[in-house]
Amino acid sequence: MSKQTAVRLPDEINTRLVNLSQRTGRTVTYYVREAIIRHLDDLEDIYQAEQALERLKKGEDRILDSKEFWSTVED
C-alpha cells in the first residue's frame, strides 16, 4: 500500500524537476520518490551518528580501543 505525502519545494527545485520530467518522459513524482529512496538510508545514518556523538559527549557511551573490543568478542 502507498501513502501520499505533500511537500513544498522552492521554485528553483520545482522548475528543475519539471524540466527533467519533460526531457525524460518520467513524472515529477518518479524523481521525488527516487531521490527519497536513494538518500533515506544516508539521512538515517547521519541521524544515528549524531545521536551516538551526543551520547559520547554526555558520557553515556564510550569508545573502546581495538584490544578492549576484541577481548569482548566471543570465539
PyMOL commands that place a pseudoatom at each C-alpha (Angstrom):
pseudoatom trace, name=CA, resn=MET, resi=1, chain=A, elem=C, hetatm=0, pos=[0.000, 0.000, 0.000]
pseudoatom trace, name=CA, resn=SER, resi=2, chain=A, elem=C, hetatm=0, pos=[1.206, 3.515, -0.765]
pseudoatom trace, name=CA, resn=LYS, resi=3, chain=A, elem=C, hetatm=0, pos=[0.653, 6.746, 1.121]
pseudoatom trace, name=CA, resn=GLN, resi=4, chain=A, elem=C, hetatm=0, pos=[0.530, 10.179, -0.424]
pseudoatom trace, name=CA, resn=THR, resi=5, chain=A, elem=C, hetatm=0, pos=[2.670, 12.958, 1.029]
pseudoatom trace, name=CA, resn=ALA, resi=6, chain=A, elem=C, hetatm=0, pos=[2.693, 16.617, 0.044]
pseudoatom trace, name=CA, resn=VAL, resi=7, chain=A, elem=C, hetatm=0, pos=[5.922, 18.612, 0.092]
pseudoatom trace, name=CA, resn=ARG, resi=8, chain=A, elem=C, hetatm=0, pos=[6.639, 22.257, -0.560]
pseudoatom trace, name=CA, resn=LEU, resi=9, chain=A, elem=C, hetatm=0, pos=[9.650, 22.856, -2.775]
pseudoatom trace, name=CA, resn=PRO, resi=10, chain=A, elem=C, hetatm=0, pos=[11.445, 26.065, -3.639]
pseudoatom trace, name=CA, resn=ASP, resi=11, chain=A, elem=C, hetatm=0, pos=[10.512, 27.342, -7.097]
pseudoatom trace, name=CA, resn=GLU, resi=12, chain=A, elem=C, hetatm=0, pos=[14.010, 26.608, -8.450]
pseudoatom trace, name=CA, resn=ILE, resi=13, chain=A, elem=C, hetatm=0, pos=[13.885, 22.944, -7.381]
pseudoatom trace, name=CA, resn=ASN, resi=14, chain=A, elem=C, hetatm=0, pos=[10.383, 22.519, -8.745]
pseudoatom trace, name=CA, resn=THR, resi=15, chain=A, elem=C, hetatm=0, pos=[11.422, 24.049, -12.063]
pseudoatom trace, name=CA, resn=ARG, resi=16, chain=A, elem=C, hetatm=0, pos=[14.385, 21.688, -12.296]
pseudoatom trace, name=CA, resn=LEU, resi=17, chain=A, elem=C, hetatm=0, pos=[12.147, 18.706, -11.553]
pseudoatom trace, name=CA, resn=VAL, resi=18, chain=A, elem=C, hetatm=0, pos=[9.581, 19.755, -14.153]
pseudoatom trace, name=CA, resn=ASN, resi=19, chain=A, elem=C, hetatm=0, pos=[12.304, 20.297, -16.761]
pseudoatom trace, name=CA, resn=LEU, resi=20, chain=A, elem=C, hetatm=0, pos=[13.867, 16.910, -16.028]
pseudoatom trace, name=CA, resn=SER, resi=21, chain=A, elem=C, hetatm=0, pos=[10.456, 15.285, -16.186]
pseudoatom trace, name=CA, resn=GLN, resi=22, chain=A, elem=C, hetatm=0, pos=[9.701, 16.844, -19.558]
pseudoatom trace, name=CA, resn=ARG, resi=23, chain=A, elem=C, hetatm=0, pos=[13.098, 15.892, -21.006]
pseudoatom trace, name=CA, resn=THR, resi=24, chain=A, elem=C, hetatm=0, pos=[12.904, 12.285, -19.872]
pseudoatom trace, name=CA, resn=GLY, resi=25, chain=A, elem=C, hetatm=0, pos=[9.207, 11.500, -20.100]
pseudoatom trace, name=CA, resn=ARG, resi=26, chain=A, elem=C, hetatm=0, pos=[9.069, 10.465, -16.442]
pseudoatom trace, name=CA, resn=THR, resi=27, chain=A, elem=C, hetatm=0, pos=[6.873, 12.114, -13.844]
pseudoatom trace, name=CA, resn=VAL, resi=28, chain=A, elem=C, hetatm=0, pos=[7.977, 14.592, -11.199]
pseudoatom trace, name=CA, resn=THR, resi=29, chain=A, elem=C, hetatm=0, pos=[6.616, 12.101, -8.675]
pseudoatom trace, name=CA, resn=TYR, resi=30, chain=A, elem=C, hetatm=0, pos=[9.015, 9.457, -10.013]
pseudoatom trace, name=CA, resn=TYR, resi=31, chain=A, elem=C, hetatm=0, pos=[12.032, 11.703, -9.405]
pseudoatom trace, name=CA, resn=VAL, resi=32, chain=A, elem=C, hetatm=0, pos=[10.884, 12.836, -5.957]
pseudoatom trace, name=CA, resn=ARG, resi=33, chain=A, elem=C, hetatm=0, pos=[10.344, 9.189, -4.956]
pseudoatom trace, name=CA, resn=GLU, resi=34, chain=A, elem=C, hetatm=0, pos=[13.744, 8.155, -6.373]
pseudoatom trace, name=CA, resn=ALA, resi=35, chain=A, elem=C, hetatm=0, pos=[15.531, 10.952, -4.510]
pseudoatom trace, name=CA, resn=ILE, resi=36, chain=A, elem=C, hetatm=0, pos=[13.938, 9.921, -1.226]
pseudoatom trace, name=CA, resn=ILE, resi=37, chain=A, elem=C, hetatm=0, pos=[14.641, 6.220, -1.737]
pseudoatom trace, name=CA, resn=ARG, resi=38, chain=A, elem=C, hetatm=0, pos=[18.278, 6.841, -2.669]
pseudoatom trace, name=CA, resn=HIS, resi=39, chain=A, elem=C, hetatm=0, pos=[19.013, 9.201, 0.222]
pseudoatom trace, name=CA, resn=LEU, resi=40, chain=A, elem=C, hetatm=0, pos=[16.856, 7.996, 3.110]
pseudoatom trace, name=CA, resn=ASP, resi=41, chain=A, elem=C, hetatm=0, pos=[19.479, 5.472, 4.276]
pseudoatom trace, name=CA, resn=ASP, resi=42, chain=A, elem=C, hetatm=0, pos=[22.105, 8.234, 4.368]
pseudoatom trace, name=CA, resn=LEU, resi=43, chain=A, elem=C, hetatm=0, pos=[19.844, 10.551, 6.343]
pseudoatom trace, name=CA, resn=GLU, resi=44, chain=A, elem=C, hetatm=0, pos=[19.073, 7.788, 8.855]
pseudoatom trace, name=CA, resn=ASP, resi=45, chain=A, elem=C, hetatm=0, pos=[22.800, 7.014, 9.216]
pseudoatom trace, name=CA, resn=ILE, resi=46, chain=A, elem=C, hetatm=0, pos=[23.604, 10.680, 9.827]
pseudoatom trace, name=CA, resn=TYR, resi=47, chain=A, elem=C, hetatm=0, pos=[20.887, 10.898, 12.486]
pseudoatom trace, name=CA, resn=GLN, resi=48, chain=A, elem=C, hetatm=0, pos=[22.196, 7.776, 14.247]
pseudoatom trace, name=CA, resn=ALA, resi=49, chain=A, elem=C, hetatm=0, pos=[25.755, 9.119, 14.158]
pseudoatom trace, name=CA, resn=GLU, resi=50, chain=A, elem=C, hetatm=0, pos=[24.626, 12.440, 15.639]
pseudoatom trace, name=CA, resn=GLN, resi=51, chain=A, elem=C, hetatm=0, pos=[22.788, 10.598, 18.418]
pseudoatom trace, name=CA, resn=ALA, resi=52, chain=A, elem=C, hetatm=0, pos=[25.864, 8.439, 19.149]
pseudoatom trace, name=CA, resn=LEU, resi=53, chain=A, elem=C, hetatm=0, pos=[28.039, 11.557, 19.320]
pseudoatom trace, name=CA, resn=GLU, resi=54, chain=A, elem=C, hetatm=0, pos=[25.637, 13.161, 21.794]
pseudoatom trace, name=CA, resn=ARG, resi=55, chain=A, elem=C, hetatm=0, pos=[25.761, 10.021, 23.981]
pseudoatom trace, name=CA, resn=LEU, resi=56, chain=A, elem=C, hetatm=0, pos=[29.564, 10.166, 23.911]
pseudoatom trace, name=CA, resn=LYS, resi=57, chain=A, elem=C, hetatm=0, pos=[29.576, 13.859, 24.870]
pseudoatom trace, name=CA, resn=LYS, resi=58, chain=A, elem=C, hetatm=0, pos=[27.213, 13.163, 27.776]
pseudoatom trace, name=CA, resn=GLY, resi=59, chain=A, elem=C, hetatm=0, pos=[29.328, 10.254, 28.969]
pseudoatom trace, name=CA, resn=GLU, resi=60, chain=A, elem=C, hetatm=0, pos=[26.525, 7.770, 28.335]
pseudoatom trace, name=CA, resn=ASP, resi=61, chain=A, elem=C, hetatm=0, pos=[28.716, 5.744, 25.922]
pseudoatom trace, name=CA, resn=ARG, resi=62, chain=A, elem=C, hetatm=0, pos=[32.420, 5.312, 25.447]
pseudoatom trace, name=CA, resn=ILE, resi=63, chain=A, elem=C, hetatm=0, pos=[34.786, 4.304, 22.676]
pseudoatom trace, name=CA, resn=LEU, resi=64, chain=A, elem=C, hetatm=0, pos=[36.615, 1.011, 23.022]
pseudoatom trace, name=CA, resn=ASP, resi=65, chain=A, elem=C, hetatm=0, pos=[40.126, 0.594, 21.677]
pseudoatom trace, name=CA, resn=SER, resi=66, chain=A, elem=C, hetatm=0, pos=[40.667, -2.422, 19.430]
pseudoatom trace, name=CA, resn=LYS, resi=67, chain=A, elem=C, hetatm=0, pos=[42.259, -4.565, 22.146]
pseudoatom trace, name=CA, resn=GLU, resi=68, chain=A, elem=C, hetatm=0, pos=[39.340, -3.988, 24.514]
pseudoatom trace, name=CA, resn=PHE, resi=69, chain=A, elem=C, hetatm=0, pos=[36.812, -4.579, 21.735]
pseudoatom trace, name=CA, resn=TRP, resi=70, chain=A, elem=C, hetatm=0, pos=[38.334, -7.860, 20.591]
pseudoatom trace, name=CA, resn=SER, resi=71, chain=A, elem=C, hetatm=0, pos=[38.598, -9.119, 24.158]
pseudoatom trace, name=CA, resn=THR, resi=72, chain=A, elem=C, hetatm=0, pos=[34.806, -8.948, 24.412]
pseudoatom trace, name=CA, resn=VAL, resi=73, chain=A, elem=C, hetatm=0, pos=[34.132, -10.830, 21.168]
pseudoatom trace, name=CA, resn=GLU, resi=74, chain=A, elem=C, hetatm=0, pos=[33.208, -14.462, 21.617]
pseudoatom trace, name=CA, resn=ASP, resi=75, chain=A, elem=C, hetatm=0, pos=[35.119, -17.052, 19.591]
for i in range(1, 75): cmd.bond("trace and resi %d" % i, "trace and resi %d" % (i + 1))
show_as sticks, trace
zoom trace
